C-alpha cells in the first residue's frame, strides 16, 4: 500500500493559525477566571464559594449552548 501524502505547507500553516487562535482564547479565558477569583478572594470564604458555584453553572450552560450550536452546524451542513 502506498504511504499517505504529506500535508501541504499551506494546510500546515492554516492548522497552526487556527491552533494559535484557540490557544490565545483558552489562555485569556483562564486568565479572566483567575482575575475574578483574585478579585473575590478578599471578600471571604462565602463569596469564593458562591463564585465557584456560579462559575460552574456558567460553564454547564456554556457547554449546553455549545452543544446546540454544534448540532445546528451539523444539521445546517446537510441542507447545503
PyMOL commands that set and color helices and strands:
alter all, ss='L'
color gray80, all
select helices_A, chain A and resi 9-41+45-79
alter helices_A, ss='H'
color red, helices_A
deselect
rebuild
show_as cartoon
